[in-house]
Amino acid sequence: MAKQHLLLAVVLVASILHHAATSEAIRPANSTDAATTVYDVLEQNNLPRGLLPLGVKSYVLHPGGGLEVTLPSECNFAVAVAGKQFTFRYGTSVSGVIKSGSISRVNGVRVQVEFAWLGFNQVTRAGNQLTIELEKSTQSFPVSAFAQSPRCS
């Protein structure tokens, strides 16, 4: 479940960056324009909102798809898939480049795989599967695992 939340965060960052391609925007997380939340940016780019945890303070979407997300504090959560548990750790600043169906050049998110903390480079959606490219491996998750944004612990 944590891995799913990490993927959601990456996707969210990528979506915000894509939205910025048409205009640079800085939006508080509690913006009254429902179509301009970072979670909306993720969904507009065919990515699940659960890639980012609840509580995003603000985001910036740059021209070209660059996305920067600010969280109030470091965020940790776990995701269980196929009998394995993955712990995701988001820093207070998360960024990437969002395009339809993917977030690349992800920074600020790490995943614990067994005993190692690995950064991940990209999240890609193909049908009902999300694939996360880690530093040394690739992990697939059902999109449904990221349907809801996680709460941080």
Rosetta blueprint (number, residue, H / E / L):
1 M L
2 A H
3 K H
4 Q H
5 H H
6 L H
7 L H
8 L H
9 A H
10 V H
11 V H
12 L H
13 V H
14 A H
15 S H
16 I H
17 L H
18 H H
19 H H
20 A H
21 A L
22 T L
23 S L
24 E L
25 A E
26 I E
27 R E
28 P E
29 A L
30 N L
31 S L
32 T L
33 D L
34 A H
35 A H
36 T H
37 T L
38 V H
39 Y H
40 D H
41 V H
42 L H
43 E H
44 Q H
45 N L
46 N L
47 L L
48 P L
49 R L
50 G L
51 L E
52 L L
53 P L
54 L L
55 G L
56 V L
57 K L
58 S E
59 Y E
60 V E
61 L E
62 H L
63 P L
64 G L
65 G L
66 G E
67 L E
68 E E
69 V E
70 T E
71 L L
72 P L
73 S L
74 E L
75 C E
76 N E
77 F E
78 A E
79 V E
80 A E
81 V E
82 A L
83 G L
84 K E
85 Q E
86 F E
87 T E
88 F E
89 R E
90 Y E
91 G E
92 T E
93 S E
94 V E
95 S E
96 G E
97 V E
98 I E
99 K E
100 S L
101 G L
102 S E
103 I E
104 S E
105 R E
106 V E
107 N E
108 G E
109 V E
110 R E
111 V E
112 Q E
113 V E
114 E L
115 F L
116 A E
117 W E
118 L E
119 G E
120 F E
121 N E
122 Q E
123 V E
124 T E
125 R E
126 A E
127 G L
128 N L
129 Q E
130 L E
131 T E
132 I E
133 E E
134 L E
135 E L
136 K L
137 S L
138 T E
139 Q E
140 S E
141 F E
142 P E
143 V H
144 S H
145 A H
146 F H
147 A L
148 Q L
149 S L
150 P L
151 R L
152 C L
153 S L
